[in-house]
Structures are given as C-alpha cells and as structure tokens.
C-alpha cells in the first residue's frame, strides 16, 4: 500500500511506516519511565502488553472487547499472584479500543466522500444516556460538599467512565450474530473456569496466594463463616463471584431453550450446572435476586401465558419453601440463602439503621457528599468523615451518598429506561435464537438491578462490563432489523 492510498487513521497505523512509529513511540515511553523512575510494573506492562496489543487491536478493533472481558474477569485473581497495576490495563484497553476505532473510521481528509453513517452508533439511546450520565459525574467534580477531588478521579471510573467507553465499543463492534455469539461464549467459558476454580477452593485446597489473601490480608472475616468457606474463585470477593455466577447460569439456561445447535445446547447446560454450583458455594444471599428478578423478566418477554403462569407458580413455591419451611435446612448453602428472606435478620436491620442515619446527614446535600466519599475510596482519601465510616452496602445507597437525590434519581431513570426499552425491543425480536440471546442479556441485567440493592455488585468487574456490553444488544434497533432479515 502506497502512502498516497492511505485514507484513514487505521490505514496509516497498519502501514509498515506507521507500525514502526508506534514501536518507536512505545520504546521511548519505556525509556522515559526508567528515566523518571516510574513504577516497574507499569514499565513491564508497556513492554509485554501494550506494544503487541496496540498492533493487534489497530488491525482488529473488536479484539479490544474480548481483551476487556479477559482482564475484567481475571485482574483481581492474577493480582494475588503477581502484584501489579492490573486495573490500569482495563483503562488502557478501553482507550486503545476507542483510538483504534476512531482511527479506522476517521477520514484522512476533511472531505465529504465518506459514509455519513459511520458515526450513527454514537446517536443510539444507550450511548447518549451513558454520556449524559458521565457528564453529570463530571459536574460532581465541582460539588461544594465533595470530600476529596482526588477520590473523584479514582471513583468516577467505575461510576461512569468505564460505562460510556464500553457501551460505545459494543455499539461499534458487536454488530453480527457471529460476534454476539462469540462474545457470549467468551463470558460463559471464563465463568465455567471460575466455577471450577471455586470448586477446587471449596472441596480440595486453597493455594498459598489464596491463603495469604484470606489470612494475611485480612479477608477471612468475610469469607469464613461458622467454619465454612465462602468461595471467591478468582474474583474480588465472594459477593461478586456469587452474583456473577447467578447472572451467567440464568443467561445460560435461557439460551439453552433456543440454541443455534445441539452442541451449543450441551455447552449452555454445562455452563448452567457449573455456574449454579458456583453460585451455591459462594454463600452470597443477595444473589438470589438475580434468578428471581431475571427469571420473572424472561417469563414476561417470552410472550407465552402458560409459561408465565407455570414460572410464577415455581417461583412462588421456591419462595414459600425457603421462607416458611425447613426443607433442605441441612444444606449450609440453603441455610444461608434462607436468611436472606428473614425481615428480622440482624445484618438487614443494621443496614436499615445505617440508611436512616445517612438520610439525616444528606438532608442538605442534593448532590451528595461527592463521588468517592464512601467505601474504599472514602476510607483512603477522607477516612474521618461519617460517609467513609458508615457502610453503604447497597449500590444504590452508595449512589445516594455520593451523588445525592439528584444523581440517584437520574441514574434510576437511566437504568429504568434501559430495562423498559430493552424489554420492548426483545419482545419484538422475531428470530427465536437471536431473541433468546438478547433475552439472556436483558434478564441478566434485570437480575443484577435488583441484586444490587443488597450488595454493591452492579459496578464491579466482571459484572459491570457484561452489563455495559449487554446494553447495546438490548437496545439497538439494529438487532430487530437483523432479526427480520433472518431466513
């Protein structure tokens, strides 16, 4: 390819001259890092990750999404074995994916001979609302009641920055049945590995790194209850592991109803069984809301009255068994799930008291105490404030504390729109296989919405990324048009 024929940023960056320029630039950054004494883990990340990934992602931008999935599932686990700034890899991959996408689509000259539709994805509902939400998070930077500006920088990433970037990438690159199926299979495949990893922890052994994390880094209090291990696999904690496994086993069983092939059905059923076991051994009570709410959503969008009635009977029977009987009480996992339905459960009463206390503190703070004022970042940057010292537990309570009633209302409106519009579009999908793929993501999303009241799992990885990738598939009319074109 001659330089005169290069018409886009992608063409320039995949030309030998452009590739050489990238390598030289990265090498210069590494040299600068050594010169200024930057963290060696960052230098190594540039050497072993950034250079080859830049080359691959600029050639195939969709690869950035699959890399993100691998990183978001595995970053917490690998950090127990190799301490490094693995979280920065997620930031780098998101930004890299966007640069590669823009380079591919950006015309070489400011002319009008390009396709005006190449930026149409940025006008989609999911991206526009995610961008508006992130703009509100930017406004929070000047919140007069903010506890720490530095905390804002760290906390805003999970609260809005990752969402707008990941949703945009999914709109751009998950556009065909093949891409959608492959994305789902990557999610299922890693989740199966996580379930097997958790089974090894529960029934066989904990390795040295996991024991160090539990007993030296002081996570045993939350993960060993009454002598029983709450399995965490290679996730950040047992709560995230249980919620993610519940989300995936729900998605898998929905897709098994209308698979593209018998081999796919077998894979989905295996995923369902193993992730159901993973959910059970995590001991995560709040994750019960995932199959309950997600299952109800599926019964609605399935458009089958008999299945809806049967499903409601099964759900009511399961609730009645857990709430009003002692059946299977000898199984420790069932015992723990049963406590989630007890209105007098001590931890629930503590949470309600905390919420009442926080409500009094937030009376005159319509924008909240500032992004990053509670939880981990609050304890790090403003440890002496009541917002850092009072546990929020719930994702929505954290939003309320950090963005106030204004932010919480805006966010709930956005999440509600995603659920309603997604349900409407899935309802009108005609191709049965595609309908169940979209329904699986919609129902997983619905389940996580309700589970996040009891735990702050909605914006934690890998769940947060799965949700961000689900939003474009749920909402875009592109999939309804594609469904109508199926033979």
C-alpha positions in Angstrom: 0.0 0.0 0.0 1.5 3.3 -1.0 1.2 6.3 1.3 -0.9 8.1 -1.3 -3.6 5.5 -1.0 -3.9 5.7 2.8 -7.4 7.1 3.5 -7.9 6.6 7.2 -6.0 6.6 10.5 -6.3 2.9 10.5 -4.5 2.6 7.2 -1.7 4.8 8.4 -1.2 2.9 11.6 -1.2 -0.5 9.9 1.2 0.6 7.3 4.8 -0.5 8.0 5.9 3.1 8.5 3.1 3.6 11.0 3.8 0.4 12.9 7.4 1.4 13.1 6.4 4.7 14.5 4.2 3.0 17.2 7.0 0.8 18.3 9.5 3.7 18.5 6.9 5.7 20.5 6.3 2.9 22.9 10.0 2.3 23.3 10.5 6.0 24.0 7.8 5.8 26.7 9.5 2.9 28.4 12.8 4.8 28.3 11.2 7.8 29.8 9.7 5.6 32.5 13.1 4.4 33.5 14.5 7.9 33.4 11.9 9.4 35.8 11.8 6.3 38.0 8.2 5.2 37.2 6.8 2.0 38.7 8.5 -1.0 37.2 5.1 -2.8 36.9 3.9 0.0 34.5 7.1 -0.3 32.5 6.7 -4.1 32.2 3.0 -3.7 31.2 4.1 -1.4 28.4 6.8 -4.0 27.3 4.8 -7.2 27.5 1.2 -6.0 26.9 0.8 -2.5 25.3 3.1 -2.9 22.2 1.7 -6.2 20.9 -1.9 -5.3 21.8 -1.7 -2.0 20.0 -0.7 -3.8 16.9 -3.5 -6.4 17.2 -6.2 -4.0 18.2 -5.5 -1.5 15.5 -5.8 -4.3 13.0 -8.9 -5.8 14.6 -10.6 -3.3 17.0 -13.2 -5.8 18.1 -10.4 -7.7 19.9 -10.4 -4.9 22.5 -13.8 -6.2 23.7 -12.5 -9.7 24.2 -9.4 -8.5 25.9 -11.5 -6.4 28.2 -13.6 -9.5 29.2 -10.5 -11.5 30.0 -9.0 -8.6 32.0 -12.2 -7.8 33.9 -12.7 -11.5 34.9 -9.1 -12.2 35.8 -7.5 -8.9 37.0 -8.4 -9.4 40.7 -7.3 -13.1 40.6 -4.0 -12.6 39.0 -3.1 -9.7 41.3 -3.0 -12.3 44.1 -0.1 -14.0 42.4 1.6 -11.1 40.5 1.2 -7.8 42.3 0.9 -5.1 39.6 -1.3 -2.3 38.4 -3.7 -4.7 36.6 -6.6 -2.2 36.8 -4.7 0.2 34.6 -4.7 -2.4 31.9 -8.5 -2.1 31.7 -8.2 1.7 31.3 -5.5 1.2 28.7 -7.5 -1.4 26.7 -10.7 0.8 26.7 -8.8 3.8 25.5 -6.9 1.8 23.0 -10.1 0.3 21.6 -11.5 3.7 21.1 -8.4 5.1 19.4 -8.3 2.1 17.1 -12.0 2.5 16.2 -11.7 6.2 15.6 -8.5 5.7 13.5 -10.4 3.2 11.3 -13.4 5.4 10.8 -11.8 8.9 10.7 -11.2 10.1 7.1 -7.8 11.1 6.0 -9.0 14.4 4.7 -11.8 16.7 5.7 -13.9 15.8 2.7 -17.4 14.6 2.2 -16.8 11.4 0.3 -17.0 9.1 3.4 -20.1 7.2 4.6 -22.1 9.6 6.8 -23.5 6.6 8.7 -20.2 5.5 10.2 -20.9 7.6 13.3 -24.5 6.5 13.6 -23.8 4.3 16.6 -23.0 7.4 18.7 -26.6 8.5 18.3 -28.0 5.3 19.9 -30.0 5.7 23.1 -27.7 3.6 25.2 -24.6 5.6 24.3 -26.3 9.0 24.6 -27.7 8.3 28.0 -24.4 6.9 29.2 -22.6 10.0 28.0 -25.2 12.3 29.7 -24.7 10.3 33.0 -20.9 10.7 32.7 -21.3 14.4 32.1 -23.3 14.5 35.4 -20.3 12.7 37.1 -18.1 15.4 35.7 -20.3 18.1 37.3 -19.8 16.3 40.6 -16.1 17.4 40.4 -17.3 20.9 41.5 -19.7 19.7 44.1 -19.2 22.1 47.0 -19.8 19.3 49.5 -17.2 16.9 47.9 -14.9 15.3 50.4 -11.9 14.8 48.1 -11.2 15.8 44.5 -8.5 13.1 44.3 -11.1 10.5 45.3 -13.3 11.7 42.5 -10.6 10.8 39.9 -10.4 7.2 41.1 -14.1 6.6 41.9 -15.6 8.1 38.7 -14.0 5.4 36.6 -16.4 2.6 37.8 -19.3 5.1 38.2 -19.4 6.3 34.7 -16.2 6.5 32.7 -15.9 2.8 32.0 -19.6 2.6 31.1 -19.6 5.2 28.4 -16.4 3.8 26.8 -17.5 0.1 27.0 -21.1 0.8 25.7 -19.7 2.8 22.8 -17.2 0.0 21.8 -20.1 -2.6 21.9 -22.2 -0.4 19.7 -19.4 -0.2 17.2 -18.2 -3.8 17.2 -20.9 -6.2 18.3 -23.0 -6.0 15.1 -23.4 -9.5 13.8 -24.8 -12.8 15.0 -21.3 -14.3 14.9 -19.8 -11.5 17.0 -22.7 -11.7 19.6 -22.4 -15.4 19.9 -18.7 -15.3 20.3 -18.9 -12.6 23.0 -21.4 -14.7 24.9 -19.3 -17.8 24.6 -16.3 -15.9 26.0 -18.4 -14.9 29.0 -19.7 -18.4 29.5 -16.3 -20.0 29.0 -14.5 -17.9 31.6 -17.4 -18.3 34.0 -17.1 -22.0 33.8 -13.4 -21.8 34.5 -14.3 -19.6 37.5 -16.8 -22.2 38.8 -14.2 -25.0 38.5 -11.7 -22.7 40.3 -14.2 -22.2 43.1 -15.0 -25.9 43.3 -11.3 -26.6 43.8 -11.1 -24.0 46.6 -14.2 -25.3 48.3 -13.7 -29.1 48.1 -10.0 -29.6 47.6 -7.4 -27.0 48.6 -6.5 -23.3 48.8 -3.1 -22.4 47.3 -0.5 -20.3 49.1 -1.6 -17.0 47.4 -5.3 -17.5 48.3 -4.4 -18.3 51.9 -2.2 -15.2 52.1 -5.1 -13.1 50.8 -7.5 -14.6 53.3 -5.4 -14.7 56.5 -2.6 -12.1 56.0 -4.6 -9.5 54.1 -7.5 -10.0 56.5 -10.3 -11.2 54.3 -11.1 -14.3 56.4 -13.7 -12.5 58.5 -16.0 -12.0 55.4 -15.2 -15.3 53.7 -15.1 -17.9 56.5 -18.4 -18.0 58.4 -19.1 -20.6 61.0 -16.1 -22.6 59.8 -17.4 -22.7 56.2 -15.5 -21.0 53.3 -17.5 -18.6 51.1 -15.8 -19.3 47.8 -14.4 -16.4 45.9 -12.7 -18.1 42.9 -10.5 -15.6 41.1 -12.9 -12.7 41.7 -12.6 -9.7 44.0 -14.7 -11.4 46.7 -17.4 -14.0 47.3 -20.2 -11.5 46.8 -19.1 -10.6 43.3 -18.4 -14.3 42.5 -21.9 -15.4 43.6 -23.7 -12.6 41.7 -21.8 -13.1 38.5 -22.3 -16.9 38.6 -26.0 -16.4 39.2 -26.2 -14.0 36.3 -24.4 -16.4 34.0 -26.3 -19.5 34.9 -29.6 -17.6 34.3 -28.3 -16.5 30.9 -27.1 -20.0 30.0 -30.4 -21.7 30.8 -32.4 -19.1 28.8 -30.1 -19.6 25.8 -30.4 -23.4 26.1 -34.1 -23.1 25.4 -33.5 -22.0 21.8 -29.8 -22.8 20.9 -28.4 -22.5 17.4 -27.3 -26.2 17.6 -27.4 -29.2 19.8 -23.7 -28.8 20.6 -24.5 -25.3 21.8 -27.3 -26.6 24.0 -24.9 -29.0 25.7 -22.4 -26.2 26.3 -25.2 -24.0 27.8 -26.4 -26.8 30.0 -22.9 -27.5 31.3 -22.5 -23.8 31.9 -25.8 -23.7 33.8 -24.9 -26.6 36.1 -21.4 -25.5 36.9 -22.3 -21.8 37.5 -25.3 -22.9 39.6 -22.8 -24.8 41.8 -20.5 -21.8 41.8 -23.4 -19.6 42.9 -24.3 -22.0 45.7 -20.8 -22.4 47.2 -20.2 -18.6 47.2 -22.7 -18.3 50.1 -24.0 -15.0 48.6 -27.5 -14.4 49.8 -28.2 -11.2 47.8 -27.6 -13.0 44.5 -30.9 -14.8 45.0 -32.5 -11.7 43.5 -30.7 -12.4 40.1 -32.6 -15.6 39.1 -35.8 -14.3 40.8 -36.0 -10.9 39.0 -34.3 -12.1 35.8 -36.5 -15.2 35.6 -39.6 -13.0 36.0 -38.4 -10.8 33.2 -37.9 -13.8 30.9 -41.4 -15.0 31.7 -42.7 -11.6 30.6 -40.7 -11.3 27.3 -41.3 -14.9 26.4 -44.9 -13.9 25.4 -46.2 -17.3 26.5 -49.0 -17.1 29.0 -48.7 -20.8 30.0 -45.0 -20.5 30.7 -45.6 -17.2 32.6 -48.2 -18.9 34.9 -46.1 -22.0 35.4 -43.0 -19.9 36.1 -44.8 -17.8 38.7 -46.0 -20.9 40.4 -42.5 -22.3 40.6 -41.1 -19.0 41.9 -43.8 -18.7 44.5 -43.2 -22.3 45.6 -39.5 -21.8 45.9 -40.0 -18.6 47.9 -42.5 -20.4 50.2 -40.2 -23.4 50.7 -37.3 -21.1 51.7 -39.4 -18.7 53.8 -41.9 -20.9 55.5 -40.5 -24.5 55.7 -37.3 -26.1 56.9 -36.8 -28.3 53.8 -33.1 -28.9 52.9 -32.1 -27.0 56.0 -29.3 -29.4 56.5 -27.6 -27.9 53.4 -25.5 -25.0 54.6 -25.9 -23.1 51.3 -29.7 -23.3 51.7 -29.4 -22.2 55.3 -27.6 -19.0 54.3 -30.0 -18.3 51.4 -32.9 -18.7 53.8 -31.6 -15.9 56.0 -31.9 -13.5 53.0 -35.7 -13.8 53.3 -35.8 -13.1 57.1 -37.1 -9.5 57.7 -35.6 -9.6 61.2 -32.1 -10.7 60.0 -29.5 -8.7 62.1 -27.4 -7.5 59.2 -30.5 -6.3 57.4 -31.6 -4.3 60.5 -28.1 -2.7 60.7 -28.3 -1.7 57.0 -31.6 0.0 57.6 -30.3 1.9 60.6 -27.3 3.0 58.5 -29.6 4.2 55.7 -31.7 6.2 58.2 -28.5 7.8 59.7 -27.2 8.7 56.2 -30.5 10.2 55.3 -30.2 12.7 58.1 -26.6 13.6 57.0 -27.7 14.1 53.4 -30.7 16.3 54.1 -29.0 19.4 52.8 -26.8 17.8 50.2 -28.9 17.4 46.9 -25.7 16.5 45.0 -24.4 14.2 47.7 -21.1 14.2 49.6 -19.1 13.8 46.3 -18.0 10.9 44.1 -15.5 8.8 46.1 -16.7 9.9 49.5 -17.8 6.5 50.7 -16.5 2.9 50.7 -12.9 2.1 49.7 -12.0 5.5 48.3 -13.7 7.3 51.1 -11.6 5.4 53.6 -8.5 6.1 51.7 -8.9 9.8 51.0 -11.4 11.1 53.7 -11.3 8.5 56.4 -12.5 10.7 59.2 -15.9 11.6 57.7 -19.2 9.9 58.6 -19.7 8.9 55.0 -16.4 6.9 54.9 -17.1 5.3 58.3 -20.7 4.3 57.6 -21.1 1.2 55.4 -23.3 1.7 52.4 -23.5 -2.0 51.4 -26.1 -1.3 48.6 -25.0 0.1 45.2 -28.0 2.5 45.3 -27.2 3.7 48.8 -23.6 4.4 47.6 -25.0 6.4 44.6 -27.3 8.3 47.0 -24.5 9.2 49.3 -22.0 10.2 46.6 -24.4 11.9 44.1 -27.4 12.8 46.3 -31.0 12.5 45.5 -30.4 14.3 42.1 -27.8 11.8 41.0 -29.7 8.8 42.3 -32.9 9.9 40.5 -31.1 10.5 37.2 -29.4 7.1 37.4 -32.5 5.2 38.3 -34.3 6.9 35.3 -31.5 5.8 33.0 -31.4 2.2 34.4 -35.2 2.0 34.2 -35.2 3.2 30.6 -32.6 0.6 29.6 -34.8 -2.1 31.2 -38.1 -0.9 29.6 -36.8 -0.1 26.2 -34.7 -3.3 26.2 -37.7 -5.4 27.1 -39.8 -3.8 24.4 -37.2 -4.5 21.7 -36.6 -8.0 22.8 -40.3 -8.6 22.8 -40.4 -7.6 19.1 -37.5 -9.8 18.1 -38.7 -12.4 15.6 -35.7 -14.7 15.2 -36.0 -17.2 18.1 -32.2 -17.8 18.6 -31.4 -14.1 18.5 -34.4 -13.4 20.7 -33.1 -15.7 23.4 -29.6 -14.3 23.1 -30.9 -10.8 23.7 -33.3 -12.0 26.4 -30.5 -13.7 28.2 -28.6 -10.4 28.5 -31.8 -8.5 29.3 -32.7 -10.9 32.1 -29.2 -10.9 33.5 -29.3 -7.1 33.6 -32.7 -7.1 35.3 -31.5 -9.6 37.9 -28.4 -7.5 38.7 -30.5 -4.4 39.1 -32.4 -6.0 42.0 -29.4 -7.8 43.4 -27.5 -4.5 43.7 -29.9 -3.3 46.4 -28.3 -5.7 48.8 -24.8 -5.6 47.5 -22.6 -3.1 45.5 -22.1 -5.6 42.6 -23.6 -3.6 39.7 -20.5 -1.5 39.0 -17.8 -4.1 40.0 -16.0 -6.3 37.5 -16.7 -8.5 35.7 -20.5 -7.8 36.1 -20.2 -4.1 35.2 -18.6 -4.9 31.8 -21.1 -7.6 31.0 -23.9 -5.1 31.7 -22.2 -2.5 29.5 -21.9 -4.9 26.6 -25.5 -6.0 27.1 -27.0 -2.5 26.9 -26.3 -2.0 23.1 -27.6 -5.6 22.3 -30.7 -5.0 24.4 -31.5 -1.5 23.0 -30.4 -1.2 19.4 -33.0 -1.4 16.7 -30.2 -2.8 14.5 -30.8 -6.3 16.1 -34.6 -6.1 15.3 -33.8 -5.2 11.7 -31.3 -8.1 11.6 -34.0 -10.4 13.1 -36.4 -9.5 10.4 -33.8 -10.3 7.7 -33.2 -13.8 9.0 -34.4 -16.5 6.6 
